Amino acid sequence: MTRNSGSRFADNAMTAMTRPIPLVLASLAAIFLIAPMAIIVPMSFSTAISFEFPPPGYWTGYYSQYFESHAWLEATANSFVIASGSMVFTLLVALPAAFGFVRYKFHGKSLLNLLMMLPIIVPAVVSALGYYSFLSQIYLVGTRTGMIIAHSVLSIPIALLAISAALKGFDRNLERAAMSAGAGPLRTFIWVTLPVLKPGILVGALFAFLHSFNEAVVAIFIAGRDASTLPKKMFESIRLESDPVIAVVSTLLTGAVFLGVLVSLLCRQRSSHAA
């Protein structure tokens, strides 16, 4: 009895000692991920004429330069227009594709699914070169339309995965009940299917928007001067000069990404509560 009590006490002591280890590891990983942002944000308020950390002083002058610069604002506007167009085009393709993959069986389904996933499997540089060769033949290089097409192809797999995941958890008895009450297929889709799938669709749309807004490799190849996006402008600025305005843009983009992730988490929570 004494030996069992001593062994049990040793096990409990060992468990108590090892219990904080996962929390410590998670904290270290979080610090590693947050550290770059903890450097960029103070630098965006720095008074230095170049990148310098820690900042010698603080002001908001570089924020004023960003909001007063025609080049930066034009690149930002292009990013919003291209990302919005890409989001709409992505949903037009990903939504019916998700229904086809989840609800129907057909020959070549696995091969077609692999083809749909290729844009996120193939290296971005290879895809950018392919888009440049293709779009140059139809005179869309350096245009917003060409950028929307290229970014949509890259975003479709991401939106497809998000919508397919929501569709797999959908209870089709809701549709059967609506149809048995006299509703047609279109009315059932609008009033029953779409509201239930709305959180998944919004998550797919959000990820498509953010993916297009933050994409830089393809933009460098095909954006040109007229359709220059914010990531492309940042790359050109850091290559030519150490402009602290880049830290301002990085801070704003980081805040936008955090906001997007927060919205997606809220949508998922609403979806789980509704289920």
N, C-alpha and C positions, 0 to 999 in steps of 0.2 A: 504493500500500500504506500509505503514511504517512497519507494523507487518510482512508482507511477506518479505520485504527486510531484517529485522532483523533476521527472521528465516532462510532465505537463507544464510546470513552471518555466522550464527552459524553453519549451516550444512557444509559450506565450511571450516570453521575453524576446525571443528571436523574431517573432511576428511583429512585436511592437517596434523593434529596431529597424526592420525592413519596410514597414508600412509607409514611411515618408519618401522612400526612394522613387516611386513613380511620380509623385508630386514634384520632387526636386528635378527629375529628368524633364518633365513637362515644362517646368519653369525655365530651365536652361534653354530648351528649344524655343520657347516663346521669346526669351531675351535675344537669342540669336536672330530670330526673324524680325523683331522690332528694332534692333540696333540701327540698321541703315536709316529707318524712318526717323529715329530719335536724333540722327545727325543731320538729315536733310531739312527737317522742319526748322530748327534754330538757324541753319544757314540761310533759309529764305528770308529771315528777318535781320540778316547781318548787314553791317555798314561797310564791310570789306569790298574792294573793287573786284575781287576774284573769290574763288572758293577758299574759305579759311575756317577751320574749326579748332578750338572754339571761337565764336565770333568776337571780334574786338569791341563791338557795340551792337545795338539793336535799333532798327527803324523799319518803317513800312514802305520805304522809297522804291524798292524793287517790285513790290506789288503794284504801285502806281505806274511804274514803267511798263509792266505787263499789260495793264488795262488801258494804257494810252498808246501802245504800239500797234500800228496797223498790221504789221506782218504776223505778230503773235495772235492777234484777234482773228485775222483771216484764217490762219491755220486752225484755230480752235473752232471757228464756224464750219470750216470744211470737215473737221472731224465729227462734229455733231450731225451735219447733213448726211455724210457718208455712213455713219453708224446707224442713224435712223432709217435710211433707205435699206441698208443691209439687214437690219432687224426685220423690217416688213417683208422683204423678199425671202429671208430665211424662214419666217413663219409660213409664208405661202407654200413653201416646198416641204418644210419639216412636218407640219401638222398633218397633211394627207399621207405623207410617207410613214409617219408613226402609226396611223390607223392601218395602213396596208401591212406593215411589218408585224404589228401586235395581233390583229384580228383575222388575218388571212394566211393560208398556207398555199404556197405555189412553188413550182420548180425554179431552182436557181436563187432561192431566198437567201441562203448563206452567202453566195457569191455577191449578190446585190448589196447585202448588208456590209460586206467587206469593202465594196466599192464606195459606199456611202461614208465609211470611216477613213478612207484613204487620205483626205485632206488633213487629218490630225495625226496621221502616221508618217506621211512623207515629210522630209525636212523642209522647213519654211523656205530656205534658199532655193531648193529645187522647184518648189511650187511657184515661187516668185519668178524664176526664169521661164517657167512654162507659161504663166499668165502674161508675161511680157511678150513672148513670141506669139501667143494667140491673139492678144488684144491689139498688138501692133498691126496685125493683118486686117483688122476691122476698124482701125483708126480710133481706138478708145484709150490708148495710152496717154496719160496726162489729163484724163477727164474724170469727173466725179462718177459718171456712169460706169466706167471701167473699174474704178475702185469699189463701187458698190457690188458689181458682179464678183470680183475677186474675193472681197471680204465675205460675201454671202456664201460662197463655196466653202470657205474656211469655217464659217459659223454654223452651217447646216448640221454637221455631225454633233456638235455640242447641244444645239436645241433639240435635235432628234432624240438624243439620249434622255434629256430631261422630260420631254413630252411622253416618250415611250414608257418611262418609269411611272409617270402619273397614270397613264392609260392602262398599264398592267394591273394597277390596284383599283380600277374602276369596276363597280358592280353593275353588270349589264342588266340585272333585274329591274333597275330603275328605268332603263329604256323600254324594256318589255312592258312594264306597267303603264308607261306613258302611251305606248302604241295600242295597248289593249283598251285604253280609255278613248281612243279615237284620234290621237295625234299622229301626223304623218312623219316620215323620216326627217325632213328638214326642220319641222317644228320641234321634234324630239331633240334634235341636235342642238338647236338654239336655246331651248328652255330647260333642258335636262342635262345633256352631255357637257355642253360648253361651260355652264356655271360650276359643275363639279371639277372639271379639268382646268379651270381658270388659274389656280395657283401654279400648276405645273407649266402651263403655257406662259404665264408671266415670268417664271424663273427662266425658261428657255429664251424668251425674248430679252430678258435682262442680260443673260450671259452672252447672247449674240451681240447685243449693243456694246457691252464692255469689251468683248473680244475684238470687235471692229475698231472701237475707239482707241484701244491700246496697241494695236498691231503696227509694227514698224518695218519689218523686213520687206514685205510685199510693197508697202508704200514707198520705200526707197527705190524700188525697181520701176514702178509704174505710175507713181503719183505725178511726177513732173513738177512744174512750177505752179500751174493753175489749180491743181488739186492737192497741194501739199497739206499734209495732216500735222497734227500737233506732235506726235512722236517723231515724224520725219524732221520737222523743224527743230526739235530738241537735239536730234542726232547731228544735224548740220551745225547748230550753234556750239555744241560741245567740241566738235571737230575743228572749228575755225577759231573759237575764242571761249574762254572760261567765263561765260556770262552768268552772273548770279541769278538772273531771271529764270534760268533752268531749274534752280532750286524752288522757286515760287511755283512753277508749273508742276514740278514733281510733287510738291505738297498738295496742290489742288487736285491732282490726279489720284493721289493716295487717299485723300478725303472722299473723292467720288467713288473709288473702289470700295472703301469701307462702308459707305452709304449703300452701295449696290448689294454688298454681302448682307448687310443688316436687313434690307428689304426682302432679299431672298429667304433669309431665315424666318422672317415674320410670315412670309407666304407659306412656307413649309409648316410652321406651327399652326396656322389657320387651317391648312389642309388636313393635318393630323387630328385637330380638334373636330373638324367637320366629319372625318371618317369615324 
